[in-house]
Structures are given as C-alpha cells and as structure tokens.
Amino acid sequence: MNKHDAVITGIGIVSCLGVGNDVHRAALAAGPRQPVIDSTRFAPYTVHPLPEIDWNEQIPKRGDQRQMETWQRIGTYTAGLALDDAGIKGDEALCASMDMIVAAGGGERDEAADSLIIEAAEASNDRETLLNEKLGTELRPTLFLAQLSNLLAGNISIVHKVTGSSRTFMGEEGAGISAIETAVARIRTGQSTHALVGGAYNAEHPDMLLAFELGGFLHRGAWRDVWSRDGAEGGGIITGSGGAFLVIESREHASARGAPIHAVLGPVQSGRARRAQGDFPASLATMAEAAGDADLVMSATSGVPDIARMEAGTLSGKVLRGTSNLTGTMKEAQFPFAIALAALAVNGGKAVAPFSESEAKSSGPVEKALVTTIGMIGGEGMVLVGKA
C-alpha cells in the first residue's frame, strides 16, 4: 500500500444495458443473456443501441444539450455520473484542481449536408467550385466547432466546472489506453492528485458505421459471441453506443477526503506490436506478465476473429470475459469501459458469470481482474484492477 496508489473513487457508465453502476453490476452476475441489439435500422449491420436517457439529469441547460453531438452528450452525462459517484460534483475547489483526460473521436458528420453536396455534384461539371460554394453556404461555423475532438472536454468543463489541466487523445482504442495510462502514471508519480478520465462513443450514426465498413471490419448477419465470429460474414465487429468515465485519485487524496474506493489500479501496460511480423502473441504475453496475475481477464477485444483468437490463445488458462458480448465495441471508450466493469466486479466481491455460452465459469469472487484492450488495427493495453 502506497500513498500514491491510483485508486478509482467514481464510476460513470452507460451502455445498451442501461444507465449507472447498479444495472451494470447486476449484468456481471446475470450470466448469458439475449443480447440488447438492433439489427434492423442499419441492416445488414447490428448495433448495441443507447438506452433511454434523461439528459437533464446531468446536463440541465437545454442550450448546452443542443450544441452537443450525441457522443458529446453521452460523455458529458457519464462524466457527471462519475463525479456524483465520487462525491466531487458541485465541490468547486476539487473540480477546479481536477485534471481531465479524454479519449475522443473526430465528431459526427452532417448527413443532410453530405447528401446535398453529393446530389449536386452529380449534375455539375465543376465540382471543385461547387464544393467551395457548399462549404460556405451549407456548413455552419458552429458545426465545425462541434466536430473538434477536444469539445467533449470543453463541454465537461462548462457543464461540470472541471477546470484543471485538460488533455484529449485521439486514435481509436489506443486513445483510451493512452488516457488511462497518462492519468495513472501522473498519480503514481505524484504529479496529480485526482483526475476525471474516460470516453464516449455513438455507434448509431451512419458515418461511424461507414468508417468501420470501409476497412472491412463490420460483422454481418445474425449476432454471434465475440469469441465465435470466425467464418461469419464480414470483419467481426459489432459496435455499441455508450461511454465510461472514471474518477481516479491518489490513495492519500481519497483517504484525506474520506472517499470510498471501488478498486486499485496497477501500472498500465501499453504497446504497439508489429502484428504482420508475428510479434503480437509474445508481446501480449510479456505485457500480461508485467501487469500481474489475476483471477479473471476482462477483455475488451473488438471481435475481429484473428485478434480475438490470438488473445484467447495467449491468455489460455485464464477465465475470459468479453465485454463486447454485453455492450458491443465502443472504440475510444473501450478501455475505460472495461476498467469500470472490472472495478464494479472486484468491489462487489462476487463471481462474474459468463457473458456468453462459450465462456467458462469462474471459481469464486474476483479479487483481481486483468483488463485488456487489443486494438482492431494496432495498439494494446492492459492494467490490473484489484480490490481496495
């Protein structure tokens, strides 16, 4: 035990399962279930949809809500849940000195403007001039601002008054890994006392699905277990809307204000193995050894078959739980989300039931969980989440 241990004191979490810690804690013990999915709106693709959310609970001003895209509302909402859970929300002194580290994407495109430009281009011989005209008449300056990746951090600052240092990482799953790694490293070295860290993702937007499909990553057809998508049509990924934010503090800071601790985080292991050269399994094994032994692996694998297969093979002998079986892939929010689930598991002191029929049963309560996130293209991250 060290005064600079990085501990989780607040969890804000939203997914297709619902809103808040209680519904996700219950899902950990429920066992295999019918997945919460929508297979009709974006057929032939499936998504895990966002649940009903009363945005007013965490974003009281309608004007603030209107100027946010959906992914920003999800992030701002879950950040508020985390601050509430940690007992920090509304404390001006704590919020003003709080670091914020966000994993973010690049915003959501204006589908109506895109469609208008494409239709007009079909009847034009001078498409460069047409494009310049439409950029000046169809796209609002506020739309450009809303698409900036650091606007999620900006909205959290405005709504929740978190005004300490601010960092935003981009880069798919690796962004979430870097965000958590930076926060934990700063706290463990005494550079920071408390931080708000996380990300959000809106899977129910056509351009998000398009980005995955252009790379050949989306699963087609009936839903399958994340470990069983070999041989299925498409690339294996089923996305999900949701997000997670964590309040991470030094043990000393949390103890001084009497904050209950959900879990303790070890050092974050991160890497970028040369998969084409065959370095991935050895790199993964080295990272797992460095992270430490655990009762269970909370894997945020995306569902890409060869990556899931290599992870399961490298970590054979450990009990695996694929978070994407419950909630789908959340891109930048994958690592924070899986850590949130692991923290709820170790704090609950109960066994985590299989998330699907192909996963083995665990032998007892989880004291330590190894959280893994393996990027669909590159980037790997792990962290040991232990009981407080």
C-alpha positions in Angstrom: 0.0 0.0 0.0 1.3 3.4 -1.1 0.0 6.9 -0.7 0.4 7.4 -4.4 -1.6 4.3 -5.4 -4.0 5.1 -8.2 -7.5 4.3 -6.9 -10.9 4.5 -8.5 -13.4 6.5 -6.4 -16.0 7.3 -9.1 -17.6 5.4 -11.9 -20.0 6.8 -14.6 -21.2 4.2 -17.1 -23.8 4.0 -19.8 -24.4 1.2 -22.4 -27.2 -0.6 -24.1 -27.7 -2.4 -20.7 -28.8 0.9 -19.1 -27.5 3.8 -17.1 -25.4 3.7 -13.9 -23.5 1.3 -11.8 -26.3 -0.8 -10.4 -27.6 -2.1 -13.7 -24.0 -3.0 -14.9 -23.2 -4.6 -11.6 -26.3 -6.8 -12.0 -25.2 -7.7 -15.5 -21.9 -9.1 -14.2 -23.8 -11.7 -12.2 -26.6 -12.4 -14.6 -24.9 -15.0 -16.8 -25.5 -15.4 -20.6 -28.5 -13.5 -21.8 -30.2 -12.4 -25.0 -28.0 -9.5 -26.3 -29.5 -6.0 -26.4 -29.2 -5.3 -30.1 -30.8 -3.5 -33.1 -30.5 -5.5 -36.3 -33.0 -3.6 -38.4 -32.1 0.2 -38.6 -28.7 -0.4 -40.1 -29.1 -3.8 -41.7 -27.1 -5.8 -42.6 -25.2 -4.4 -39.6 -26.1 -4.8 -36.0 -25.6 -2.3 -33.2 -26.0 -2.3 -29.4 -28.2 0.8 -29.0 -28.1 3.6 -26.5 -30.8 3.2 -23.7 -33.3 5.9 -22.9 -31.5 8.7 -21.1 -32.9 11.8 -19.4 -30.1 14.2 -20.4 -31.5 16.8 -18.0 -30.2 14.8 -15.0 -26.6 15.7 -15.8 -26.9 18.4 -18.4 -29.5 20.7 -17.0 -29.3 23.5 -19.6 -31.1 22.7 -22.9 -28.8 25.2 -24.7 -25.8 23.1 -23.7 -27.6 19.9 -24.9 -28.5 21.4 -28.3 -24.9 22.4 -29.2 -23.6 18.9 -28.4 -23.5 16.0 -30.7 -24.8 12.7 -29.3 -21.3 11.3 -28.5 -20.6 14.5 -26.5 -23.9 14.3 -24.6 -23.0 10.7 -23.7 -19.6 11.7 -22.5 -20.8 14.7 -20.5 -23.6 12.7 -19.0 -21.3 9.8 -17.9 -18.7 12.3 -16.6 -21.4 13.8 -14.4 -22.3 10.3 -13.1 -18.7 9.6 -12.2 -18.4 13.0 -10.3 -21.6 12.2 -8.5 -20.4 8.7 -7.5 -17.1 10.1 -6.2 -18.8 12.8 -4.2 -17.0 15.6 -6.1 -19.7 17.1 -8.2 -20.5 20.6 -7.1 -17.3 20.9 -5.0 -15.8 23.9 -6.7 -12.4 23.5 -5.1 -12.0 19.9 -6.1 -13.4 20.4 -9.6 -11.1 23.4 -10.2 -8.0 21.4 -9.3 -9.0 18.3 -11.1 -7.2 17.0 -14.2 -9.3 15.8 -17.1 -8.1 13.3 -19.7 -10.5 12.4 -22.5 -10.3 9.7 -25.3 -12.3 11.1 -28.2 -13.2 10.6 -31.9 -13.4 13.3 -34.5 -17.1 14.2 -34.3 -20.2 13.3 -36.3 -20.7 14.5 -39.9 -23.8 16.4 -41.1 -25.6 13.7 -43.2 -28.0 16.2 -44.7 -25.2 18.5 -46.0 -23.2 15.5 -47.3 -26.2 14.2 -49.2 -26.9 17.6 -50.7 -23.3 18.0 -51.9 -23.3 14.5 -53.4 -26.6 15.1 -55.2 -25.5 18.5 -56.6 -22.1 17.1 -57.7 -23.9 14.6 -60.0 -25.2 17.5 -62.1 -22.1 19.6 -62.1 -19.0 19.6 -64.3 -17.1 21.9 -61.9 -17.1 20.0 -58.7 -14.3 22.0 -57.0 -16.2 25.2 -57.4 -19.4 23.6 -56.3 -17.7 22.1 -53.2 -16.3 25.5 -52.2 -19.8 27.1 -52.6 -21.5 24.5 -50.4 -18.8 24.7 -47.8 -19.6 28.4 -47.5 -23.4 28.1 -47.5 -24.4 24.7 -46.1 -22.0 24.2 -43.2 -22.4 26.3 -40.1 -19.3 27.5 -38.2 -20.8 26.0 -35.1 -20.8 22.6 -36.8 -17.1 22.8 -37.4 -16.6 23.7 -33.7 -18.8 20.8 -32.6 -16.7 18.3 -34.5 -13.5 19.2 -32.7 -12.3 16.3 -30.6 -11.5 18.4 -27.6 -15.0 19.8 -27.4 -16.0 16.9 -25.2 -13.5 18.1 -22.6 -14.8 21.6 -23.2 -18.4 20.6 -22.6 -17.5 18.8 -19.4 -15.7 21.9 -18.2 -18.6 24.1 -19.0 -21.3 21.8 -17.5 -19.5 20.3 -14.5 -16.9 23.0 -13.8 -13.9 20.7 -14.1 -11.3 23.3 -14.9 -7.9 21.8 -14.1 -5.5 20.7 -16.8 -7.1 19.1 -19.9 -5.8 16.5 -22.4 -7.5 14.8 -25.3 -6.2 11.7 -27.1 -7.4 10.5 -30.5 -6.7 7.2 -32.1 -9.4 4.5 -31.7 -8.8 2.0 -28.9 -5.3 3.4 -28.3 -6.8 6.8 -27.3 -8.5 5.2 -24.3 -5.3 3.3 -23.4 -3.2 6.5 -23.5 -5.8 8.4 -21.5 -5.8 5.9 -18.6 -2.1 5.3 -18.8 -1.4 9.1 -18.5 -3.7 9.5 -15.6 -2.4 6.5 -13.7 1.2 7.5 -14.3 0.7 11.1 -13.2 -1.0 10.0 -10.0 1.6 7.2 -9.2 4.4 9.8 -9.6 2.7 12.4 -7.5 2.2 14.8 -10.4 -1.6 14.7 -10.0 -3.9 14.0 -7.1 -7.2 13.4 -8.8 -8.4 13.1 -12.4 -11.5 12.6 -14.5 -10.8 10.1 -17.3 -12.9 8.4 -19.9 -14.5 8.4 -23.3 -17.8 8.0 -25.2 -19.0 6.6 -28.5 -22.2 6.9 -30.6 -22.4 3.7 -32.7 -25.8 4.8 -34.2 -24.5 7.2 -36.8 -24.1 6.2 -40.4 -20.6 7.7 -40.8 -19.3 5.8 -37.8 -20.5 2.5 -39.4 -19.1 3.6 -42.7 -15.6 4.1 -41.3 -15.6 0.6 -39.9 -17.1 -0.9 -43.1 -14.6 0.8 -45.4 -11.9 -1.1 -43.5 -13.9 -4.3 -43.8 -14.4 -4.6 -40.0 -18.1 -4.9 -39.5 -19.9 -8.2 -38.8 -22.9 -9.0 -41.0 -25.8 -11.2 -40.3 -27.0 -12.7 -37.0 -25.3 -11.8 -33.8 -22.5 -14.1 -32.6 -20.5 -14.4 -29.5 -17.3 -12.2 -29.7 -15.2 -15.4 -29.4 -17.1 -17.2 -32.2 -17.1 -14.9 -35.2 -14.6 -17.0 -37.2 -16.2 -17.9 -40.5 -19.0 -15.4 -40.2 -19.6 -12.9 -43.0 -17.8 -9.6 -42.5 -15.0 -8.5 -40.3 -16.3 -9.4 -36.8 -17.0 -6.1 -35.1 -20.4 -5.2 -33.7 -20.4 -1.7 -32.3 -22.2 -0.3 -29.3 -23.2 3.2 -28.1 -22.1 4.1 -24.6 -19.3 5.5 -22.5 -17.5 5.4 -19.3 -15.7 8.0 -17.1 -13.6 7.3 -14.0 -12.5 9.4 -11.1 -9.0 8.3 -10.4 -7.2 9.6 -7.3 -4.1 9.0 -5.3 -4.9 6.9 -2.2 -3.7 9.7 0.0 -6.1 12.2 -1.6 -9.0 9.8 -1.4 -8.3 9.0 2.2 -8.0 12.6 3.2 -11.5 13.4 2.0 -13.0 10.1 3.2 -13.9 8.8 -0.2 -14.9 5.2 -0.6 -12.6 3.3 -3.0 -14.0 1.0 -5.7 -10.7 -0.5 -6.8 -6.9 0.0 -7.1 -5.2 0.3 -10.5 -1.7 -1.1 -11.2 0.7 0.4 -13.7 -0.8 0.4 -17.2 1.0 -1.7 -19.8 0.8 -0.5 -23.3 2.4 -1.4 -26.6 2.1 -1.5 -30.4 3.2 -4.9 -31.6 4.2 -5.5 -35.2 1.4 -7.9 -35.9 2.3 -8.5 -39.5 5.8 -9.7 -38.3 4.2 -12.1 -35.8 5.3 -10.2 -32.7 1.7 -10.0 -31.3 1.5 -13.2 -29.1 4.9 -12.7 -27.5 4.2 -9.0 -26.9 0.8 -9.8 -25.3 2.3 -12.5 -23.0 5.1 -10.1 -21.9 2.5 -7.4 -21.1 0.3 -9.8 -19.2 3.3 -11.0 -17.1 4.3 -7.4 -16.3 0.7 -6.4 -15.4 0.4 -9.2 -12.8 -1.6 -12.3 -12.1 -5.4 -12.1 -11.9 -8.4 -14.3 -11.2 -10.1 -13.2 -14.3 -9.5 -11.4 -17.6 -12.0 -8.6 -18.5 -11.2 -8.5 -22.2 -12.5 -5.6 -24.4 -11.5 -7.4 -27.6 -13.3 -5.9 -30.6 -14.4 -9.2 -32.2 -12.0 -9.2 -35.1 -11.6 -13.0 -35.4 -7.9 -13.4 -35.7 -7.2 -10.9 -32.9 -9.7 -12.5 -30.6 -8.3 -15.9 -31.3 -4.7 -14.8 -30.6 -5.7 -13.1 -27.4 -7.6 -16.2 -26.2 -4.7 -18.4 -27.1 -2.1 -16.3 -25.4 -4.1 -16.0 -22.2 -5.3 -19.6 -22.2 -5.7 -21.0 -18.7 -7.3 -17.7 -17.5 -11.0 -17.1 -17.2 -12.1 -14.8 -20.0 -15.0 -12.3 -20.1 -15.6 -10.5 -23.4 -17.2 -7.1 -22.6 -18.2 -6.7 -26.2 -20.6 -9.6 -25.8 -22.6 -7.4 -23.4 -22.3 -3.9 -25.0 -20.5 -4.0 -28.4 -17.3 -2.3 -29.3 -17.1 1.4 -28.1 -13.8 2.3 -29.9 -12.2 5.1 -27.8 -14.2 4.2 -24.7 -13.4 0.5 -24.8 -10.6 0.6 -22.2 -12.2 2.9 -19.7 -15.5 1.0 -20.0 -13.8 -2.4 -19.4 -12.0 -1.0 -16.4 -15.3 0.3 -15.0 -16.8 -3.1 -15.3 -13.7 -4.7 -13.6 -13.9 -2.2 -10.8 -17.5 -3.0 -10.2 -16.7 -6.7 -10.2 -13.8 -6.6 -7.7 -15.7 -4.1 -5.4 -18.8 -6.4 -5.5 -16.9 -9.3 -4.1 -18.8 -11.8 -6.2 -18.1 -14.2 -9.1 -18.5 -12.8 -12.6 -20.8 -15.1 -14.5 -20.0 -15.9 -18.2 -21.2 -13.2 -20.6 -21.9 -15.9 -23.3 -22.3 -19.7 -23.6 -18.7 -20.1 -24.8 -17.1 -18.6 -21.7 -16.0 -20.8 -18.8 -17.4 -20.3 -15.3 -15.2 -18.6 -12.7 -14.4 -20.4 -9.4 -15.3 -17.7 -7.0 -15.3 -13.9 -6.1 -13.0 -11.8 -8.1 -10.2 -10.2 -6.1 -8.1 -9.1 -9.1 -9.1 -8.6 -12.8 -6.7 -8.1 -15.7 -8.3 -5.7 -18.1 -7.2 -6.0 -21.8 -7.9 -3.9 -24.8 -6.5 -5.0 -28.2 -7.0 -2.5 -30.9 -8.6 -3.7 -34.1 -5.7 -2.3 -36.2 -3.0 -1.6 -33.6 -2.3 -0.8 -30.0 -2.6 -3.0 -27.0 -3.2 -2.1 -23.3 -3.6 -3.9 -20.0 -4.0 -3.0 -16.4 -4.5 -4.9 -13.2 -7.6 -3.9 -11.3 -7.5 -5.0 -7.7 -9.7 -4.9 -4.6 -9.3 -1.8 -2.4 
